[in-house]
């Protein structure tokens, strides 16, 4: 299992969210809260599923709650990915 870096996770999240919202990636601020980005619950579930496929592991259902911005979630993904890569 490869280790996903925070910058890589942040870029992936921004691109996916921008696509879902129909805006340019530059219009998605990494420090903005997910609930302020205009994603509805269905879109958030789809995004979570795509993220798990991309990462190769499932994030805790509370991940978006405890890491409520793209920047925070990207750092959490990198930390969790590093932990899993080290354990593999």
Biopython code that builds the backbone (N, CA, C, O; Angstrom):
import numpy as np
from Bio.PDB.StructureBuilder import StructureBuilder

atoms = [
    (1, "UNK", "N", (0.853, -1.174, 0.000)),
    (1, "UNK", "CA", (0.000, 0.000, 0.000)),
    (1, "UNK", "C", (0.899, 1.237, 0.000)),
    (1, "UNK", "O", (1.850, 1.326, 0.777)),
    (2, "UNK", "N", (0.589, 2.180, -0.872)),
    (2, "UNK", "CA", (1.428, 3.378, -0.946)),
    (2, "UNK", "C", (0.934, 4.440, 0.025)),
    (2, "UNK", "O", (-0.234, 4.457, 0.413)),
    (3, "UNK", "N", (1.829, 5.306, 0.402)),
    (3, "UNK", "CA", (1.527, 6.389, 1.345)),
    (3, "UNK", "C", (1.070, 7.619, 0.559)),
    (3, "UNK", "O", (1.813, 8.126, -0.282)),
    (4, "UNK", "N", (-0.132, 8.096, 0.823)),
    (4, "UNK", "CA", (-0.672, 9.294, 0.193)),
    (4, "UNK", "C", (-0.246, 10.502, 1.025)),
    (4, "UNK", "O", (-0.463, 10.532, 2.236)),
    (5, "UNK", "N", (0.355, 11.488, 0.382)),
    (5, "UNK", "CA", (0.796, 12.693, 1.069)),
    (5, "UNK", "C", (-0.357, 13.690, 1.197)),
    (5, "UNK", "O", (-1.316, 13.640, 0.428)),
    (6, "UNK", "N", (-0.256, 14.593, 2.172)),
    (6, "UNK", "CA", (-1.318, 15.575, 2.424)),
    (6, "UNK", "C", (-1.587, 16.449, 1.198)),
    (6, "UNK", "O", (-2.744, 16.698, 0.862)),
    (7, "UNK", "N", (-0.535, 16.915, 0.532)),
    (7, "UNK", "CA", (-0.718, 17.764, -0.656)),
    (7, "UNK", "C", (-1.459, 17.020, -1.753)),
    (7, "UNK", "O", (-2.321, 17.582, -2.428)),
    (8, "UNK", "N", (-1.115, 15.748, -1.926)),
    (8, "UNK", "CA", (-1.762, 14.918, -2.939)),
    (8, "UNK", "C", (-3.242, 14.714, -2.607)),
    (8, "UNK", "O", (-4.100, 14.805, -3.486)),
    (9, "UNK", "N", (-3.531, 14.438, -1.343)),
    (9, "UNK", "CA", (-4.919, 14.251, -0.910)),
    (9, "UNK", "C", (-5.709, 15.547, -1.062)),
    (9, "UNK", "O", (-6.865, 15.529, -1.485)),
    (10, "UNK", "N", (-5.081, 16.670, -0.715)),
    (10, "UNK", "CA", (-5.767, 17.959, -0.821)),
    (10, "UNK", "C", (-6.096, 18.272, -2.279)),
    (10, "UNK", "O", (-7.204, 18.713, -2.584)),
    (11, "UNK", "N", (-5.149, 18.049, -3.174)),
    (11, "UNK", "CA", (-5.385, 18.289, -4.600)),
    (11, "UNK", "C", (-6.511, 17.409, -5.113)),
    (11, "UNK", "O", (-7.378, 17.879, -5.849)),
    (12, "UNK", "N", (-6.508, 16.131, -4.731)),
    (12, "UNK", "CA", (-7.550, 15.194, -5.158)),
    (12, "UNK", "C", (-8.922, 15.672, -4.671)),
    (12, "UNK", "O", (-9.883, 15.714, -5.439)),
    (13, "UNK", "N", (-8.998, 16.029, -3.391)),
    (13, "UNK", "CA", (-10.270, 16.490, -2.822)),
    (13, "UNK", "C", (-10.770, 17.753, -3.519)),
    (13, "UNK", "O", (-11.950, 17.852, -3.855)),
    (14, "UNK", "N", (-9.888, 18.706, -3.735)),
    (14, "UNK", "CA", (-10.282, 19.962, -4.390)),
    (14, "UNK", "C", (-10.798, 19.691, -5.796)),
    (14, "UNK", "O", (-11.822, 20.244, -6.196)),
    (15, "UNK", "N", (-10.098, 18.844, -6.551)),
    (15, "UNK", "CA", (-10.521, 18.550, -7.921)),
    (15, "UNK", "C", (-11.886, 17.861, -7.942)),
    (15, "UNK", "O", (-12.745, 18.203, -8.754)),
    (16, "UNK", "N", (-12.081, 16.893, -7.050)),
    (16, "UNK", "CA", (-13.362, 16.175, -7.003)),
    (16, "UNK", "C", (-14.510, 17.091, -6.581)),
    (16, "UNK", "O", (-15.593, 17.051, -7.165)),
    (17, "UNK", "N", (-14.266, 17.912, -5.566)),
    (17, "UNK", "CA", (-15.315, 18.816, -5.081)),
    (17, "UNK", "C", (-15.625, 19.871, -6.142)),
    (17, "UNK", "O", (-16.792, 20.189, -6.369)),
    (18, "UNK", "N", (-14.605, 20.411, -6.786)),
    (18, "UNK", "CA", (-14.825, 21.395, -7.850)),
    (18, "UNK", "C", (-15.674, 20.791, -8.968)),
    (18, "UNK", "O", (-16.592, 21.435, -9.476)),
    (19, "UNK", "N", (-15.365, 19.564, -9.342)),
    (19, "UNK", "CA", (-16.137, 18.880, -10.388)),
    (19, "UNK", "C", (-17.602, 18.733, -9.965)),
    (19, "UNK", "O", (-18.511, 19.013, -10.747)),
    (20, "UNK", "N", (-17.822, 18.294, -8.728)),
    (20, "UNK", "CA", (-19.196, 18.127, -8.215)),
    (20, "UNK", "C", (-19.963, 19.443, -8.182)),
    (20, "UNK", "O", (-21.169, 19.474, -8.430)),
    (21, "UNK", "N", (-19.257, 20.531, -7.875)),
    (21, "UNK", "CA", (-19.904, 21.837, -7.762)),
    (21, "UNK", "C", (-19.972, 22.581, -9.092)),
    (21, "UNK", "O", (-20.659, 23.596, -9.210)),
    (22, "UNK", "N", (-19.251, 22.069, -10.097)),
    (22, "UNK", "CA", (-19.241, 22.721, -11.400)),
    (22, "UNK", "C", (-18.451, 24.023, -11.413)),
    (22, "UNK", "O", (-18.805, 24.970, -12.116)),
    (23, "UNK", "N", (-17.364, 24.061, -10.619)),
    (23, "UNK", "CA", (-16.513, 25.251, -10.560)),
    (23, "UNK", "C", (-15.064, 24.855, -10.842)),
    (23, "UNK", "O", (-14.735, 23.671, -10.913)),
    (24, "UNK", "N", (-14.212, 25.855, -10.999)),
    (24, "UNK", "CA", (-12.783, 25.604, -11.192)),
    (24, "UNK", "C", (-12.155, 25.226, -9.847)),
    (24, "UNK", "O", (-12.582, 25.731, -8.809)),
    (25, "UNK", "N", (-11.145, 24.343, -9.850)),
    (25, "UNK", "CA", (-10.473, 23.987, -8.595)),
    (25, "UNK", "C", (-9.975, 25.197, -7.810)),
    (25, "UNK", "O", (-9.985, 25.174, -6.580)),
    (26, "UNK", "N", (-9.545, 26.243, -8.492)),
    (26, "UNK", "CA", (-9.045, 27.441, -7.809)),
    (26, "UNK", "C", (-10.136, 28.125, -6.982)),
    (26, "UNK", "O", (-9.837, 28.930, -6.100)),
    (27, "UNK", "N", (-11.399, 27.804, -7.269)),
    (27, "UNK", "CA", (-12.527, 28.408, -6.552)),
    (27, "UNK", "C", (-12.908, 27.633, -5.290)),
    (27, "UNK", "O", (-13.849, 28.013, -4.594)),
    (28, "UNK", "N", (-12.184, 26.550, -4.991)),
    (28, "UNK", "CA", (-12.487, 25.724, -3.813)),
    (28, "UNK", "C", (-11.381, 25.944, -2.773)),
    (28, "UNK", "O", (-10.297, 25.371, -2.889)),
    (29, "UNK", "N", (-11.654, 26.776, -1.755)),
    (29, "UNK", "CA", (-10.629, 27.052, -0.742)),
    (29, "UNK", "C", (-10.443, 25.875, 0.213)),
    (29, "UNK", "O", (-11.425, 25.362, 0.751)),
    (30, "UNK", "N", (-9.196, 25.437, 0.433)),
    (30, "UNK", "CA", (-8.952, 24.276, 1.287)),
    (30, "UNK", "C", (-9.303, 24.497, 2.753)),
    (30, "UNK", "O", (-9.482, 23.533, 3.497)),
    (31, "UNK", "N", (-9.405, 25.759, 3.177)),
    (31, "UNK", "CA", (-9.722, 26.031, 4.583)),
    (31, "UNK", "C", (-11.225, 26.178, 4.840)),
    (31, "UNK", "O", (-11.647, 26.334, 5.986)),
    (32, "UNK", "N", (-12.033, 26.128, 3.772)),
    (32, "UNK", "CA", (-13.478, 26.299, 3.951)),
    (32, "UNK", "C", (-14.098, 24.999, 4.470)),
    (32, "UNK", "O", (-13.699, 23.905, 4.072)),
    (33, "UNK", "N", (-15.082, 25.140, 5.367)),
    (33, "UNK", "CA", (-15.751, 23.963, 5.919)),
    (33, "UNK", "C", (-16.570, 23.258, 4.856)),
    (33, "UNK", "O", (-17.168, 23.901, 3.993)),
    (34, "UNK", "N", (-16.596, 21.923, 4.919)),
    (34, "UNK", "CA", (-17.345, 21.144, 3.937)),
    (34, "UNK", "C", (-18.797, 21.591, 3.840)),
    (34, "UNK", "O", (-19.345, 21.696, 2.743)),
    (35, "UNK", "N", (-19.423, 21.855, 4.988)),
    (35, "UNK", "CA", (-20.834, 22.223, 4.952)),
    (35, "UNK", "C", (-21.064, 23.600, 4.322)),
    (35, "UNK", "O", (-22.198, 23.936, 3.977)),
    (36, "UNK", "N", (-20.015, 24.392, 4.169)),
    (36, "UNK", "CA", (-20.126, 25.693, 3.509)),
    (36, "UNK", "C", (-19.871, 25.603, 2.008)),
    (36, "UNK", "O", (-20.081, 26.575, 1.282)),
    (37, "UNK", "N", (-19.420, 24.441, 1.542)),
    (37, "UNK", "CA", (-19.089, 24.282, 0.122)),
    (37, "UNK", "C", (-20.307, 23.988, -0.750)),
    (37, "UNK", "O", (-20.218, 24.054, -1.976)),
    (38, "UNK", "N", (-21.434, 23.667, -0.136)),
    (38, "UNK", "CA", (-22.640, 23.422, -0.910)),
    (38, "UNK", "C", (-22.804, 21.995, -1.389)),
    (38, "UNK", "O", (-23.613, 21.736, -2.281)),
    (39, "UNK", "N", (-22.054, 21.059, -0.817)),
    (39, "UNK", "CA", (-22.244, 19.651, -1.159)),
    (39, "UNK", "C", (-23.424, 19.117, -0.361)),
    (39, "UNK", "O", (-23.491, 19.301, 0.855)),
    (40, "UNK", "N", (-24.348, 18.460, -1.041)),
    (40, "UNK", "CA", (-25.436, 17.852, -0.274)),
    (40, "UNK", "C", (-24.992, 16.481, 0.243)),
    (40, "UNK", "O", (-23.913, 16.001, -0.107)),
    (41, "UNK", "N", (-25.815, 15.861, 1.066)),
    (41, "UNK", "CA", (-25.409, 14.609, 1.711)),
    (41, "UNK", "C", (-25.170, 13.494, 0.697)),
    (41, "UNK", "O", (-24.284, 12.662, 0.892)),
    (42, "UNK", "N", (-25.941, 13.470, -0.373)),
    (42, "UNK", "CA", (-25.736, 12.452, -1.413)),
    (42, "UNK", "C", (-24.381, 12.630, -2.071)),
    (42, "UNK", "O", (-23.644, 11.663, -2.265)),
    (43, "UNK", "N", (-24.052, 13.875, -2.417)),
    (43, "UNK", "CA", (-22.754, 14.149, -3.043)),
    (43, "UNK", "C", (-21.610, 13.827, -2.094)),
    (43, "UNK", "O", (-20.565, 13.340, -2.526)),
    (44, "UNK", "N", (-21.793, 14.091, -0.818)),
    (44, "UNK", "CA", (-20.755, 13.779, 0.172)),
    (44, "UNK", "C", (-20.540, 12.271, 0.266)),
    (44, "UNK", "O", (-19.402, 11.815, 0.381)),
    (45, "UNK", "N", (-21.621, 11.495, 0.218)),
    (45, "UNK", "CA", (-21.504, 10.026, 0.250)),
    (45, "UNK", "C", (-20.802, 9.501, -0.993)),
    (45, "UNK", "O", (-19.966, 8.602, -0.908)),
    (46, "UNK", "N", (-21.143, 10.062, -2.144)),
    (46, "UNK", "CA", (-20.483, 9.651, -3.390)),
    (46, "UNK", "C", (-18.997, 9.973, -3.318)),
    (46, "UNK", "O", (-18.155, 9.153, -3.685)),
    (47, "UNK", "N", (-18.683, 11.175, -2.842)),
    (47, "UNK", "CA", (-17.290, 11.594, -2.696)),
    (47, "UNK", "C", (-16.536, 10.660, -1.747)),
    (47, "UNK", "O", (-15.403, 10.271, -2.029)),
    (48, "UNK", "N", (-17.159, 10.303, -0.633)),
    (48, "UNK", "CA", (-16.530, 9.390, 0.334)),
    (48, "UNK", "C", (-16.246, 8.043, -0.321)),
    (48, "UNK", "O", (-15.183, 7.461, -0.103)),
    (49, "UNK", "N", (-17.182, 7.542, -1.117)),
    (49, "UNK", "CA", (-16.982, 6.264, -1.818)),
    (49, "UNK", "C", (-15.836, 6.343, -2.811)),
    (49, "UNK", "O", (-15.020, 5.425, -2.894)),
    (50, "UNK", "N", (-15.770, 7.434, -3.566)),
    (50, "UNK", "CA", (-14.674, 7.621, -4.522)),
    (50, "UNK", "C", (-13.334, 7.733, -3.792)),
    (50, "UNK", "O", (-12.317, 7.212, -4.251)),
    (51, "UNK", "N", (-13.354, 8.417, -2.655)),
    (51, "UNK", "CA", (-12.138, 8.579, -1.870)),
    (51, "UNK", "C", (-11.633, 7.230, -1.370)),
    (51, "UNK", "O", (-10.435, 6.953, -1.428)),
    (52, "UNK", "N", (-12.539, 6.395, -0.883)),
    (52, "UNK", "CA", (-12.141, 5.077, -0.392)),
    (52, "UNK", "C", (-11.577, 4.220, -1.512)),
    (52, "UNK", "O", (-10.615, 3.482, -1.302)),
    (53, "UNK", "N", (-12.168, 4.309, -2.709)),
    (53, "UNK", "CA", (-11.635, 3.568, -3.864)),
    (53, "UNK", "C", (-10.236, 4.059, -4.214)),
    (53, "UNK", "O", (-9.344, 3.261, -4.503)),
    (54, "UNK", "N", (-10.048, 5.379, -4.188)),
    (54, "UNK", "CA", (-8.753, 5.972, -4.519)),
    (54, "UNK", "C", (-7.698, 5.613, -3.479)),
    (54, "UNK", "O", (-6.562, 5.291, -3.827)),
    (55, "UNK", "N", (-8.071, 5.667, -2.214)),
    (55, "UNK", "CA", (-7.123, 5.409, -1.132)),
    (55, "UNK", "C", (-6.815, 3.929, -0.950)),
    (55, "UNK", "O", (-5.701, 3.557, -0.580)),
    (56, "UNK", "N", (-7.813, 3.091, -1.214)),
    (56, "UNK", "CA", (-7.643, 1.665, -0.976)),
    (56, "UNK", "C", (-7.974, 1.262, 0.451)),
    (56, "UNK", "O", (-7.703, 0.132, 0.856)),
    (57, "UNK", "N", (-8.564, 2.187, 1.223)),
    (57, "UNK", "CA", (-9.026, 1.858, 2.571)),
    (57, "UNK", "C", (-10.196, 2.761, 2.920)),
    (57, "UNK", "O", (-10.396, 3.807, 2.302)),
    (58, "UNK", "N", (-10.954, 2.351, 3.901)),
    (58, "UNK", "CA", (-12.132, 3.086, 4.319)),
    (58, "UNK", "C", (-11.776, 4.035, 5.457)),
    (58, "UNK", "O", (-11.098, 3.655, 6.412)),
    (59, "UNK", "N", (-12.236, 5.252, 5.344)),
    (59, "UNK", "CA", (-12.060, 6.217, 6.431)),
    (59, "UNK", "C", (-13.193, 6.035, 7.435)),
    (59, "UNK", "O", (-14.281, 5.585, 7.077)),
    (60, "UNK", "N", (-12.940, 6.380, 8.668)),
    (60, "UNK", "CA", (-13.988, 6.323, 9.691)),
    (60, "UNK", "C", (-15.131, 7.246, 9.291)),
    (60, "UNK", "O", (-14.912, 8.293, 8.682)),
    (61, "UNK", "N", (-16.338, 6.855, 9.635)),
    (61, "UNK", "CA", (-17.498, 7.674, 9.278)),
    (61, "UNK", "C", (-17.451, 9.045, 9.943)),
    (61, "UNK", "O", (-18.130, 9.971, 9.501)),
    (62, "UNK", "N", (-16.663, 9.178, 10.992)),
    (62, "UNK", "CA", (-16.542, 10.455, 11.701)),
    (62, "UNK", "C", (-15.432, 11.342, 11.125)),
    (62, "UNK", "O", (-15.217, 12.447, 11.622)),
    (63, "UNK", "N", (-14.732, 10.885, 10.098)),
    (63, "UNK", "CA", (-13.584, 11.635, 9.570)),
    (63, "UNK", "C", (-13.959, 13.045, 9.140)),
    (63, "UNK", "O", (-13.227, 13.992, 9.430)),
    (64, "UNK", "N", (-15.094, 13.202, 8.449)),
    (64, "UNK", "CA", (-15.495, 14.536, 8.001)),
    (64, "UNK", "C", (-15.948, 15.405, 9.169)),
    (64, "UNK", "O", (-15.858, 16.631, 9.107)),
    (65, "UNK", "N", (-16.429, 14.779, 10.219)),
    (65, "UNK", "CA", (-16.866, 15.519, 11.404)),
    (65, "UNK", "C", (-15.658, 16.085, 12.159)),
    (65, "UNK", "O", (-15.637, 17.256, 12.538)),
    (66, "UNK", "N", (-14.655, 15.227, 12.367)),
    (66, "UNK", "CA", (-13.469, 15.643, 13.122)),
    (66, "UNK", "C", (-12.472, 16.434, 12.288)),
    (66, "UNK", "O", (-11.610, 17.120, 12.838)),
    (67, "UNK", "N", (-12.581, 16.345, 10.977)),
    (67, "UNK", "CA", (-11.664, 17.041, 10.055)),
    (67, "UNK", "C", (-12.529, 17.775, 9.034)),
    (67, "UNK", "O", (-12.648, 17.331, 7.893)),
    (68, "UNK", "N", (-13.137, 18.900, 9.435)),
    (68, "UNK", "CA", (-14.214, 19.519, 8.655)),
    (68, "UNK", "C", (-13.807, 20.401, 7.475)),
    (68, "UNK", "O", (-14.667, 21.003, 6.833)),
    (69, "UNK", "N", (-12.506, 20.485, 7.182)),
    (69, "UNK", "CA", (-12.079, 21.239, 5.998)),
    (69, "UNK", "C", (-11.244, 20.322, 5.109)),
    (69, "UNK", "O", (-10.762, 19.280, 5.554)),
    (70, "UNK", "N", (-11.081, 20.719, 3.861)),
    (70, "UNK", "CA", (-10.265, 19.937, 2.931)),
    (70, "UNK", "C", (-8.845, 19.792, 3.474)),
    (70, "UNK", "O", (-8.260, 18.709, 3.445)),
    (71, "UNK", "N", (-8.304, 20.905, 3.970)),
    (71, "UNK", "CA", (-6.928, 20.896, 4.495)),
    (71, "UNK", "C", (-6.794, 19.931, 5.679)),
    (71, "UNK", "O", (-5.846, 19.148, 5.743)),
    (72, "UNK", "N", (-7.752, 19.995, 6.618)),
    (72, "UNK", "CA", (-7.719, 19.103, 7.787)),
    (72, "UNK", "C", (-7.886, 17.645, 7.387)),
    (72, "UNK", "O", (-7.176, 16.773, 7.886)),
    (73, "UNK", "N", (-8.825, 17.384, 6.484)),
    (73, "UNK", "CA", (-9.070, 16.007, 6.060)),
    (73, "UNK", "C", (-7.871, 15.453, 5.294)),
    (73, "UNK", "O", (-7.519, 14.284, 5.454)),
    (74, "UNK", "N", (-7.248, 16.280, 4.468)),
    (74, "UNK", "CA", (-6.059, 15.844, 3.716)),
    (74, "UNK", "C", (-4.930, 15.446, 4.666)),
    (74, "UNK", "O", (-4.249, 14.446, 4.440)),
    (75, "UNK", "N", (-4.732, 16.226, 5.726)),
    (75, "UNK", "CA", (-3.701, 15.890, 6.717)),
    (75, "UNK", "C", (-4.043, 14.576, 7.414)),
    (75, "UNK", "O", (-3.159, 13.755, 7.657)),
    (76, "UNK", "N", (-5.316, 14.373, 7.734)),
    (76, "UNK", "CA", (-5.757, 13.128, 8.376)),
    (76, "UNK", "C", (-5.550, 11.935, 7.431)),
    (76, "UNK", "O", (-5.084, 10.877, 7.855)),
    (77, "UNK", "N", (-5.894, 12.111, 6.166)),
    (77, "UNK", "CA", (-5.712, 11.042, 5.175)),
    (77, "UNK", "C", (-4.233, 10.663, 5.092)),
    (77, "UNK", "O", (-3.896, 9.479, 5.073)),
    (78, "UNK", "N", (-3.356, 11.659, 5.043)),
    (78, "UNK", "CA", (-1.918, 11.388, 4.956)),
    (78, "UNK", "C", (-1.435, 10.625, 6.186)),
    (78, "UNK", "O", (-0.652, 9.682, 6.071)),
    (79, "UNK", "N", (-1.904, 11.035, 7.357)),
    (79, "UNK", "CA", (-1.518, 10.362, 8.593)),
    (79, "UNK", "C", (-2.013, 8.920, 8.614)),
    (79, "UNK", "O", (-1.258, 8.004, 8.937)),
    (80, "UNK", "N", (-3.279, 8.723, 8.269)),
    (80, "UNK", "CA", (-3.864, 7.372, 8.255)),
    (80, "UNK", "C", (-3.203, 6.506, 7.190)),
    (80, "UNK", "O", (-2.939, 5.326, 7.421)),
    (81, "UNK", "N", (-2.935, 7.090, 6.028)),
    (81, "UNK", "CA", (-2.281, 6.362, 4.943)),
    (81, "UNK", "C", (-0.874, 5.929, 5.364)),
    (81, "UNK", "O", (-0.466, 4.797, 5.106)),
    (82, "UNK", "N", (-0.142, 6.827, 6.009)),
    (82, "UNK", "CA", (1.202, 6.495, 6.478)),
    (82, "UNK", "C", (1.178, 5.376, 7.503)),
    (82, "UNK", "O", (2.026, 4.485, 7.478)),
    (83, "UNK", "N", (0.212, 5.422, 8.399)),
    (83, "UNK", "CA", (0.060, 4.373, 9.415)),
    (83, "UNK", "C", (-0.211, 3.018, 8.759)),
    (83, "UNK", "O", (0.378, 2.003, 9.132)),
    (84, "UNK", "N", (-1.114, 3.024, 7.775)),
    (84, "UNK", "CA", (-1.460, 1.766, 7.099)),
    (84, "UNK", "C", (-0.299, 1.249, 6.244)),
    (84, "UNK", "O", (-0.059, 0.043, 6.183)),
    (85, "UNK", "N", (0.415, 2.159, 5.588)),
    (85, "UNK", "CA", (1.564, 1.751, 4.762)),
    (85, "UNK", "C", (2.653, 1.146, 5.636)),
    (85, "UNK", "O", (3.281, 0.160, 5.249)),
    (86, "UNK", "N", (2.884, 1.725, 6.809)),
    (86, "UNK", "CA", (3.906, 1.224, 7.715)),
    (86, "UNK", "C", (3.530, -0.155, 8.278)),
    (86, "UNK", "O", (4.397, -0.988, 8.542)),
    (87, "UNK", "N", (2.230, -0.376, 8.452)),
    (87, "UNK", "CA", (1.759, -1.644, 9.025)),
    (87, "UNK", "C", (1.692, -2.757, 7.982)),
    (87, "UNK", "O", (1.620, -3.936, 8.330)),
    (88, "UNK", "N", (1.715, -2.381, 6.702)),
    (88, "UNK", "CA", (1.559, -3.381, 5.623)),
    (88, "UNK", "C", (2.804, -4.221, 5.439)),
    (88, "UNK", "O", (2.835, -5.100, 4.578)),
]
sb = StructureBuilder()
sb.init_structure("model")
sb.init_model(0)
sb.init_chain("A")
sb.init_seg("    ")
for serial, (resi, resn, name, xyz) in enumerate(atoms, 1):
    if name == "N":
        sb.init_residue(resn, " ", resi, " ")
    sb.init_atom(name, np.array(xyz, "f"), 0.0, 1.0, " ", f" {name:<3s}", serial, name[0])
structure = sb.get_structure()
